[in-house]
Amino acid sequence: MTPPPPSPRRRFLGHCARWLAAGATLPQAAPVLASLPDARSLALEHTHTREQIALVYALGDTFLTPALASLNHFLRDHYSGEVGPMDPQLFHLLHRVRQELGAQQPFQVISGYRSPGTNATLRETRGGGVAKHSLHMDGKAIDVRLPGVPLADLRDAARSLRGGGVGFYPREQFVHIDTGRVRHW
């Protein structure tokens, strides 16, 4: 017994996936993917590397592997250059925060992945404030701000989603968001 032919939507998504597999930066693929109703996208600027990225990372709950690889590289440890695997659920959480706020600006990233070596060095040199078992080392945390959005509003939006931990650092001008247990500080 042969399976039924794929629906037009499935064929279209298959074509999009092949475009992405051929090269995540194909100019034709990005606008097509972004126009899909269930496209989930992120736009980020890194405050330390000055790099920028804007991409569709998922269609509905289906993550796009090349986009995840691009995000992992973008969010690498900016001290050592080490790339670690980021939790894709963190991207969903950031996407939801941006929707909650109705924001169009890219997130400014202060810290994404952090290698164990970097984490240990920061713990020794920063006089506290860096957790021994930081979720940054597991790729489950990110420190961000959102231009044009008051820091307290960013914190409140992240907390309202109850997707993990939210830390508020007004003096340092960032909000920590993670996919660990729900808590706040």
C-alpha positions in Angstrom: 0.0 0.0 0.0 1.4 3.4 -1.0 1.1 6.4 1.2 -1.1 9.3 0.0 0.7 12.1 -1.8 1.9 15.0 0.4 -0.4 18.0 0.7 0.5 21.2 -1.2 1.5 22.7 2.2 3.8 19.7 3.0 5.4 19.9 -0.4 6.0 23.6 0.1 7.5 23.1 3.5 9.7 20.3 2.0 11.0 22.7 -0.6 11.7 25.3 2.1 13.6 22.8 4.1 15.7 21.8 1.1 16.4 25.5 0.4 17.7 25.8 4.0 19.7 22.6 3.8 21.4 24.0 0.7 22.4 27.2 2.5 20.7 29.0 5.3 21.4 32.3 3.8 19.8 31.8 0.4 18.1 35.1 -0.4 15.0 33.3 -1.9 14.4 31.2 1.2 14.2 33.9 3.9 11.3 35.9 2.6 9.3 32.8 1.7 9.8 31.3 5.1 9.1 34.5 6.9 5.8 34.9 5.0 4.4 31.6 6.4 1.8 32.0 9.1 3.5 29.7 11.5 7.0 31.0 11.0 8.9 31.8 14.2 11.7 34.3 13.8 14.3 36.1 15.9 16.5 39.1 15.3 19.5 39.6 17.5 22.5 41.9 17.9 25.5 40.9 20.0 26.9 43.7 22.1 30.4 42.2 22.3 31.0 40.8 18.8 28.8 43.5 17.0 27.3 40.7 14.9 23.7 40.7 13.8 21.4 37.9 12.8 17.8 37.7 11.7 16.2 34.5 10.7 13.3 32.1 10.8 14.3 29.4 13.2 11.1 27.3 13.3 7.9 26.6 11.4 5.4 26.0 14.2 7.0 23.6 16.6 9.4 22.2 13.9 12.9 23.7 14.4 15.0 24.3 11.3 18.4 22.7 11.8 20.5 25.1 9.7 18.9 28.1 11.6 19.7 26.4 15.0 23.3 25.9 13.9 23.5 29.6 12.9 22.0 30.7 16.3 24.4 28.4 18.2 27.4 30.0 16.4 26.0 33.5 16.9 25.5 32.9 20.7 28.9 31.3 21.1 31.1 32.1 24.2 32.3 35.6 23.1 35.4 35.2 25.3 36.7 31.8 24.1 34.8 31.4 20.8 33.6 28.0 21.9 30.2 27.1 20.4 27.8 25.2 22.6 24.3 23.8 21.8 21.6 26.3 22.8 18.2 25.0 24.0 15.8 25.6 21.1 13.0 26.3 23.7 15.0 29.4 24.7 14.4 30.7 21.1 10.6 30.0 21.5 10.7 31.9 24.8 12.4 34.9 23.2 10.0 34.9 20.3 7.0 34.9 22.7 8.5 37.7 24.8 8.9 39.8 21.7 5.3 39.1 20.7 4.1 39.9 24.2 5.7 43.3 24.0 4.8 43.9 20.4 8.4 44.8 19.8 10.1 45.0 16.4 13.6 45.8 17.4 16.3 43.0 17.6 17.2 41.8 21.1 20.6 43.0 22.2 22.5 40.0 23.5 25.0 40.5 26.3 25.7 36.8 26.9 24.5 33.5 25.4 26.5 30.3 25.8 29.3 30.3 28.3 31.9 27.6 28.5 32.8 26.1 31.9 36.2 27.7 31.7 34.8 31.1 31.0 32.2 30.7 33.7 34.9 29.7 36.3 37.0 32.7 35.3 34.1 35.1 35.6 33.2 33.7 39.0 36.8 34.4 40.2 37.1 37.9 38.7 33.6 39.4 39.0 33.2 39.3 42.8 30.0 37.2 42.7 27.0 37.3 40.4 28.0 34.3 38.3 26.5 31.0 39.3 28.7 28.0 39.8 26.3 25.9 37.8 25.1 28.6 35.4 22.5 27.6 32.9 24.6 29.6 30.3 26.9 26.6 30.4 24.0 24.3 29.3 22.9 26.7 26.6 19.7 27.3 28.5 20.2 31.0 29.4 20.6 34.3 27.7 21.1 37.9 29.0 19.3 40.5 26.8 17.8 43.9 26.5 15.4 45.2 23.9 15.9 48.8 22.6 12.9 51.0 23.1 11.4 48.7 25.8 11.9 49.6 29.5 14.0 46.9 31.2 11.2 46.4 33.8 8.7 45.8 31.0 11.0 43.2 29.4 11.4 41.5 32.8 7.6 41.5 33.4 6.8 40.1 30.0 9.3 37.3 30.5 8.0 36.5 34.0 4.4 36.5 32.7 5.2 33.6 30.3 6.4 31.4 33.1 8.8 29.6 30.7 11.8 29.5 33.2 13.9 31.8 35.3 14.0 35.6 34.9 16.7 37.7 36.5 16.5 41.5 36.6 19.8 43.4 36.5 18.9 47.1 36.2 22.4 48.4 37.1 24.0 46.2 34.4 21.0 47.0 32.0 19.9 43.4 31.1 17.4 40.7 31.9 18.5 37.1 32.3 16.0 34.6 30.7 16.4 30.9 31.0 14.5 27.7 30.4 15.3 26.2 33.8 12.7 26.0 36.6 10.3 28.9 36.9 11.7 31.5 39.4 12.8 35.1 39.5 15.2 37.4 41.2 
